[in-house]
Structures are given as structure tokens and as C-alpha cells.
């Protein structure tokens, strides 16, 4: 998976920045959905999964740092 490979190369700070961006995007998509202005409703699912993926990489990175 392309995005997964990209996330492996990022630092925790960069992952946190990406996470903030995705959370903001999800809020915007939910607002669009509430006002019936969303053009691609499946985008919500992709953004939610991307958020989970980023959180997983942050957690893995923190676990590796704790072991050292």
C-alpha cells in the first residue's frame, strides 16, 4: 500500500501533523454531510481509515522508542 510506505518514512512529529490534517478534513467532510453538500461520501471512510493507520504508526514508533 502506497500510503503505508510513506508513513513508515515519517517521524512522529510529521505523523502528528498529518494526523491533525486528516482530523480537520474529517470534520469538514462531516459538516458537508450534515448539510447535504458532500460530493464523495466514501471519502469519509477513507479518511477515517487513514487516521487509524497514522495512529498505528505513531503507536509503533513510540513502542520502538520505549524498548531502546
N, C-alpha and C positions, 0 to 999 in steps of 0.2 A: 504494500500500500504506500503510495507516494507520500501522503501527509505524515504517516508514521515515521518514515525515513527522515523527513525534515525535522520532526520533533526530537529525534534522537540526537541530533547535532546541536541543539539549542541548550543554552544554560538555563538555570532555574529562573533567573531574572527575566530572560526573554520569554520563557514559558508563561510566567506570570503576566507579562504584558499581553501575550496572545490570549491568555485566559480572560483578561479584562475586556479585550476587544470582542471576544466571542459572547461574553455575558451581555455586553451592551447591544450587540447585534441581536441576540435572542430577545432582549427586552423590546427592541424596536419591532421585531417580527411579531411578537405577541400583541403589541399595540396595533399594528396593521391588521392582525387577525381580528381583534376586537372591533375594529371599525370597518371590517369587511373590505379592506384595501389591499390585501396581500395578493401578490401575483403568483407566488410559488409556495403553497402551503407545506410542501415536503422539505423546504429549506429549514423549517423549524427542527425537524427530525435530524437533519444533517448537522446543524449547529449544536444541538444537544449532545449528539454522539461525539462531536469534535471536542466539546467541553469535557466530557468524560475521559476522552483519550488524553487530553492535555493534563488533567488532574492525575491520571495514572502515571504519566511520565514524570510529573513533579514528585509524586509519592515514591516512585522507583529511584529517582535521583537522590531524594532525602534518605532513603534506606541504605543506599550505597555509601553515602557520606557518613552515616552513623556507624557503619561497620568499620570504617577506616580509623 
